[in-house]
Amino acid sequence: MTQSRSPRRSPLGLFLRNPTGIAGLSILLLVIVAALLAPWLFPDDPLDMVTRPFLWPLTDHAFPLGSDSLGRDVLAGVMHGARVSVVIGVAATAIGLLIGTTIGGAAGYFGGWVDDVLVRVMEVFQTFPPFLLVVVLVSIAEPSVLTITLAIGIVSWTTIARLVRAEFRSLRERDFVMAAHGLGYSSLRIVLCEILPNAMAPVIVTSSVMVATAILNEAALSFLGLGDPNLVSWGSMIGAGRDQLRTAWYLVALPGAALALSVLSLNLVGDGLNDALNPRARGR
Amino acid sequence: MRILKTLRRTAWQALPTIAAIVVIDFFLLRLAPGDAADALAAESGSATEETMTALRAHFGLDQPLIRQFLAYVDNLAHFSLGFSPLYNMPVSRLIGERLPGSLLLMTTALGIALLVGISAGVIMSCFAGRLPDRLLSVIALLFYSIPGFWIGLMLIVVFSVWLGWLPSGGAETIGTGLTGLPWMLDRVRHLILPATSLALFFIAIYARLVRASMLEVRDQDYIRTATAKGLSRHVITLRHMLWNGLLPITTVAGLHVGAILGGAVVVETVFSWPGLGRLAFEAVLKRDFSVLLGILLLSSFMVIIVNMLVDLLQAWLDPRIAAR
């Protein structure tokens, strides 16, 4: 460990001193800004034809990233695609976090038969190949932003549940929890106000990776043509560009690069948070 | 003996999981819109009310739910996953035809991932904190972030379209009548791009895992003892440190079977690879849910079996585990 790091530094301060974490955060903010600005900069439907088809990138000032086989603006598509990715990524993770912390927390806090049953449920869910289960759920329920988000959330909760369960099991034996019991606090108050805040660090680290996984799942889903048909997303752009792979490979390369960069930024942030919040891993 | 005991314990634990999977699969099949009779009627284009009723009776769809479930379990016990009207053959035969292709792709990808990932992890841990480590860490994180289907398409652009070195899809060149060694080479050429696309993500995971677990054991007493004994650096790194690094790898590799299956769905579609993944995709397009859920059920079973094998492997690698 270097001397410049004082032991009292806050996790946020530690994160902000990590160059790769900062790089990840910067790219991530860029993606979020693109998602927010998309309807202002490109108010028209990105699925509309606006110019002649197969305009290569950097050949026309009005369309810096070119146009696809139907004359749709690639830049508008990439910006609007960021919206879909951010919304589904965050919402699916929120669902996964909610289910995962509830089930994992209950299993870890109560122990006994509740724990046995819930661990069994987790095991069952973990045997389903996650992406295959998403495909099954979405094709049964008809693809829309809502069903895709729910399906991705439903397959992602087990990781969080295992993590929260392990944290709760160790925390419930601690002195401050015993003290809370002694003071006559209700179980709900102990769980929400005493244990949960102390179990958050690993959950925060994992959730950035969960957002990345959710974005990848959504992209793969819409690449296969199982995305929301009324929205443009990076996956659906790659899927549409695939037919012109030999002649216009930029139609696949550009949205894919946006996708890879966003996922990379989330993983960098996740690594940075891990270093900042998990002192044991520091200095490695 | 120890191995047998582990096998009995894990098999016993797997039973309730298998039961739950069968129940969930059955209810998902019920939830799916339309049944086999609808699918057949849609296929033929003309169906009267009478023929629909007759079809439903034929497939047992007019029975109460519990009877249908028992029939479903009975079928499963006879290794039958139902009948696909769209392909006009039993689902189990359909899956059986595609399974070898998927297994070949998945094991090749896993092999590449383990080989490259473990090597990279060993190199990273030997140079921890220095340039080779940092460089490989960045590459690993990049591999971890790039979606397999996109890198697959980009590999096609480079190696098939621009360079013309490798075929862009399929499992073999059709209609050449190749045999022996040329046939093998043709298969391998078709396998390289899809297996690489599928492997990249897992290379990154194994590299990071091996690096972390080797750094974990680096400062332990037995390593110092080995150094004091005068063993060479290579022997210590490979025999003493890596052997311990393999244990977490087996756990994670077992957990990854499901993820590899999911990845195979998309990668097989990109490369028109004749496997389960592409069959699942075709089943979604044709709305043939008996095939789709058959694949889901089989995949879950595969995950359970692989995890049992991993338990056995771990009991063999580390005797302390069986004693638990």
Interface residues (C-beta under 8 A of the other chain):
Chain A: R120 V121 E123 V124 Q126 T127 F128 P129 P130 F131 L132 L133 V135 V136 S139 I140 A212 L216 A219 A220 F223 L224 G225 L226 I238 R242 L245 R246 W249 V252 A253 G256 L259 A260 V263 L264 N267 L268 D271 R284
Chain B: P16 T17 A20 I21 I24 L28 L31 A32 P33 A128 L141 L142 Y144 S145 I146 P147 F149 W150 L153 M154 I156 V157 V161 A212 L215 L255 V257 G258 A259 L261 G262 G263 V265 V266 T269 V270 A280 F281 V284 L285 R287 F289 L292 L293 I295 L296 S299 S300 V303 I304 N307
